[in-house]
Amino acid sequence: MTELEPVKPAESELVIVTGMSGAGRTTAAHALEDHGWYVVENLPPQLLGTLTELVARVPGSIPKLAVVMDVRSKSLFPALRDNLAALRSAGIHYRVLFLDASDDLLVRRFEQGRRPHPLQGTGRILDGIAAEREVLRELKDAAEIVLDTTPMNVHALATAITELFSESGPVVLRLNVMSFGFKYGLPTDANYVADVRFIPNPHWVPELRPHTGLETVVSDYVLAAQGAADFIDRYILALEPVLDGYRRENKHYATIAIGCTGGKHRSVAVSEEIARRLRQLPGVTVTVNHRDLGRE
């Protein structure tokens, strides 16, 4: 690997787009291009430092640079870790966008496309997916942004990319508050998970059962329950130093997941209230989605 000489930090934004094969890298790349990003696809990891240094030495030449990298060359991919470390040492700041999806969805996408997984060799598609997860494990852990594209079609993924990267001016901290039901599994892209099953369940109140946490009758019941307001107050206070730390570490996206049993009543109401409170913090944008609302 070639040593990078220290350079003045570039004014350009640099995003490394990577993740699981079939999770939507191409769609993400097209969405970034639509918003004025200069996108380089399938760049060998060894050339990342050279490309970035050239951009850094001509400030303003490419204000938004996105580099899409995959794992098709398993032997070359470990070099990416070294090159990313070299970027940090050279004072070049970047973010990593990691796209993930469930094994079942990835298998379906490869089967529909009638093409093998790049790492499956003579084995099954699932073998290739497992090998790829192992190769990418450290990179995913270190990524500033992890998007689970399992519930997204191409339009929803493009919208998510737009929300993350199309704003002008200083990058703010973008928070996604997600309600979910534990019985449907933990969200794979959650940075923080809170359990609100300590609140009495409106499901067992006949007149509340058919309603959701988006409706005032349920929200009032949930938020008035013993301990609910105290939990929300303390949770917001606990998050404030975390969010400050994210800014210091140049992390710009986090998912906060709030779970109850089915994702219909308590988690929905509490998520909405937490999102309302977080929007009052400076330098923060907040979106809310209710993963399991409407499921039986």
C-alpha positions in Angstrom: 0.0 0.0 0.0 1.4 3.4 -0.9 1.9 5.9 2.0 -0.3 9.0 1.7 1.5 12.3 2.5 -0.5 14.5 4.9 -2.7 17.0 3.0 -5.0 19.7 3.9 -8.4 18.2 4.6 -10.5 18.3 1.5 -13.6 20.5 1.3 -15.2 17.6 -0.6 -17.6 15.2 1.0 -16.4 11.6 0.6 -18.7 8.6 1.1 -17.6 5.0 0.7 -20.6 2.9 -0.4 -20.3 -0.8 0.3 -22.2 -3.7 1.8 -23.8 -7.0 0.9 -24.0 -8.0 -2.7 -27.7 -7.6 -3.7 -28.5 -5.1 -0.9 -28.8 -2.1 -3.3 -25.4 -0.6 -3.9 -26.3 0.2 -7.6 -29.6 1.9 -6.6 -27.8 3.9 -4.0 -25.1 5.0 -6.5 -27.8 6.1 -9.0 -29.6 8.1 -6.3 -26.3 9.8 -5.3 -25.7 10.7 -8.9 -29.1 12.2 -9.2 -28.1 14.6 -6.4 -24.9 15.8 -7.9 -22.4 13.3 -6.5 -19.5 12.1 -8.6 -19.7 8.4 -8.3 -16.9 5.9 -9.0 -18.0 2.3 -9.0 -16.0 -0.9 -8.5 -12.8 0.9 -7.6 -10.0 -1.5 -6.4 -9.3 -0.7 -2.8 -5.6 0.0 -3.6 -6.6 3.0 -5.7 -8.8 4.6 -3.1 -6.0 6.6 -1.5 -4.7 7.8 -4.9 -8.1 9.0 -6.1 -8.9 10.7 -2.8 -5.6 12.5 -2.6 -6.0 13.8 -6.1 -9.4 15.3 -5.2 -8.0 16.7 -2.0 -5.2 18.6 -3.7 -7.7 20.4 -5.9 -10.3 21.8 -3.4 -13.7 22.2 -4.9 -13.0 20.2 -8.1 -15.3 17.4 -7.0 -17.4 18.7 -4.0 -19.2 15.3 -3.5 -17.4 12.1 -4.2 -18.9 8.6 -3.7 -16.8 5.5 -4.2 -18.7 2.2 -4.5 -16.8 -0.9 -3.5 -17.8 -4.5 -3.5 -16.3 -7.8 -2.4 -15.9 -9.5 -5.8 -12.2 -9.7 -5.3 -12.0 -11.3 -1.9 -8.2 -11.3 -1.9 -8.1 -7.5 -2.5 -10.9 -6.4 -0.2 -8.8 -6.6 3.1 -6.6 -3.8 1.6 -9.6 -1.5 2.0 -9.1 -1.4 5.8 -5.5 -0.3 5.4 -6.4 2.3 2.9 -9.2 3.8 5.1 -6.8 4.0 7.9 -4.3 5.8 5.6 -7.1 8.3 4.7 -7.6 9.1 8.4 -3.9 9.6 8.9 -3.7 11.9 5.9 -6.5 14.1 7.4 -9.1 13.1 4.8 -12.5 12.7 6.3 -15.0 10.2 5.0 -18.1 8.3 5.9 -19.0 4.7 5.2 -22.5 3.8 4.0 -23.1 0.0 4.5 -26.1 -1.6 2.9 -27.4 -4.8 4.4 -30.4 -7.1 3.9 -31.7 -10.4 5.2 -30.3 -13.6 3.9 -33.7 -14.7 2.6 -34.1 -11.5 0.5 -30.5 -11.7 -0.8 -31.1 -15.3 -1.9 -34.3 -14.2 -3.7 -32.6 -11.4 -5.5 -29.8 -13.6 -6.8 -32.3 -16.3 -7.8 -34.5 -13.8 -9.6 -31.4 -12.4 -11.4 -30.3 -15.9 -12.3 -26.7 -15.1 -11.3 -24.4 -16.6 -8.8 -23.2 -14.8 -5.7 -19.6 -13.5 -6.3 -18.2 -15.6 -3.4 -20.3 -18.8 -3.6 -17.8 -20.7 -5.8 -19.1 -24.2 -6.2 -21.4 -23.9 -3.2 -24.8 -22.5 -2.6 -25.9 -18.8 -2.7 -26.1 -19.0 1.1 -22.5 -20.1 1.3 -21.5 -17.0 -0.6 -23.6 -14.8 1.6 -22.0 -16.2 4.7 -18.5 -15.8 3.3 -19.3 -12.2 2.4 -20.7 -11.4 5.8 -17.4 -12.6 7.4 -15.3 -10.5 5.0 -17.4 -7.4 5.7 -18.0 -7.9 9.4 -15.4 -5.4 10.6 -16.3 -2.8 8.0 -19.9 -3.0 9.0 -19.1 -2.5 12.6 -17.1 0.6 11.8 -19.6 2.1 9.4 -21.2 5.4 10.3 -24.4 4.5 8.4 -25.9 1.1 8.2 -29.1 0.7 6.2 -31.2 -2.4 6.3 -32.8 -2.5 2.8 -34.9 -5.6 3.5 -38.2 -3.7 3.6 -37.3 -1.3 0.8 -38.0 -1.4 -2.9 -35.8 0.7 -5.2 -37.9 3.8 -4.7 -37.8 3.6 -0.9 -34.0 3.1 -1.0 -33.6 6.1 -3.3 -35.7 8.1 -0.9 -33.6 7.1 2.0 -30.4 8.0 0.2 -32.0 11.4 -0.7 -32.8 12.0 3.0 -29.3 11.2 4.0 -27.2 12.9 1.4 -29.1 15.6 -0.5 -29.0 18.4 2.0 -26.8 21.4 1.3 -24.7 23.1 3.9 -23.2 21.5 7.1 -24.2 17.9 7.6 -26.5 17.5 10.6 -27.1 14.5 12.7 -29.9 12.4 11.2 -31.8 10.2 13.6 -34.3 7.5 12.7 -36.6 6.6 15.5 -38.2 3.2 14.7 -40.9 1.4 16.6 -41.0 -2.4 16.3 -42.5 -5.6 17.8 -40.2 -8.0 19.5 -42.2 -10.9 18.3 -41.1 -10.0 14.7 -37.4 -9.8 15.6 -34.9 -7.1 16.4 -34.1 -4.5 13.7 -30.7 -5.3 12.3 -29.7 -1.7 11.7 -30.5 -0.4 15.2 -27.8 1.5 17.1 -29.8 1.6 20.3 -32.8 -0.6 21.4 -35.2 0.3 24.2 -37.8 -2.1 25.6 -41.1 -0.4 26.6 -42.9 -3.6 27.5 -42.9 -2.5 31.1 -45.8 -0.2 30.2 -49.3 -1.7 30.5 -50.4 -3.1 27.2 -53.4 -1.4 25.5 -54.0 -4.7 23.7 -55.7 -5.9 26.9 -58.1 -2.9 27.1 -61.0 -3.9 24.8 -61.8 -0.3 23.7 -58.1 0.4 22.9 -57.2 -2.8 21.1 -58.3 -1.9 17.6 -56.5 1.5 17.8 -52.8 2.3 17.4 -50.2 4.3 19.1 -50.7 7.0 16.5 -54.1 7.8 17.9 -54.6 10.1 20.8 -56.7 7.7 22.8 -53.9 5.1 22.9 -51.0 7.6 23.1 -52.6 9.3 26.1 -53.1 6.0 27.8 -49.5 4.9 27.2 -47.7 8.1 28.1 -49.8 8.5 31.3 -48.8 5.0 32.5 -46.7 4.9 35.6 -43.0 5.2 34.7 -43.5 6.1 31.1 -42.8 9.8 31.4 -39.8 9.2 33.7 -38.4 6.7 31.2 -38.7 9.1 28.3 -37.1 12.0 30.3 -34.2 9.8 31.3 -33.7 8.2 27.9 -33.5 11.6 26.2 -30.9 12.7 28.8 -28.9 9.6 28.3 -28.9 10.1 24.5 -27.7 13.7 24.6 -24.0 12.9 25.4 -24.1 10.0 22.9 -25.3 12.4 20.1 -22.6 14.9 21.0 -20.1 12.1 20.8 -21.4 11.1 17.3 -20.8 14.6 16.1 -17.2 14.6 17.5 -16.6 11.3 15.8 -18.1 12.5 12.5 -20.9 10.0 12.6 -24.1 11.5 11.1 -26.7 8.8 11.3 -28.2 6.6 14.0 -31.3 4.4 14.4 -33.0 4.4 17.7 -35.4 1.4 18.0 -38.2 1.3 20.5 -39.9 -2.1 21.0 -43.0 -3.6 22.5 -44.6 -6.9 21.9 -46.3 -6.4 18.6 -45.2 -2.9 17.5 -48.7 -1.5 17.4 -49.4 0.4 20.6 -46.7 1.2 23.2 -43.7 1.4 21.0 -45.5 3.5 18.4 -46.7 6.1 21.0 -43.3 6.2 22.8 -41.4 6.5 19.5 -43.5 9.5 18.4 -42.9 11.2 21.8 -39.2 10.5 21.7 -39.0 11.8 18.2 -40.9 15.0 19.2 -38.5 15.6 22.0 -35.4 14.9 19.9 -36.5 17.4 17.3 -36.0 20.1 19.9 -32.3 19.4 20.1 -30.1 21.7 17.9 -28.4 20.3 14.8 -30.7 17.2 14.6 -33.2 16.0 12.0 -35.5 13.2 13.0 -37.6 10.8 11.0 -40.0 8.2 12.4 -41.0 4.9 11.0 -43.2 2.1 12.5 -41.8 -1.1 11.1 -44.5 -3.5 12.2 -47.5 -1.2 12.4 -50.3 -2.9 10.4 -49.0 -6.4 10.8 -51.3 -9.0 12.4 
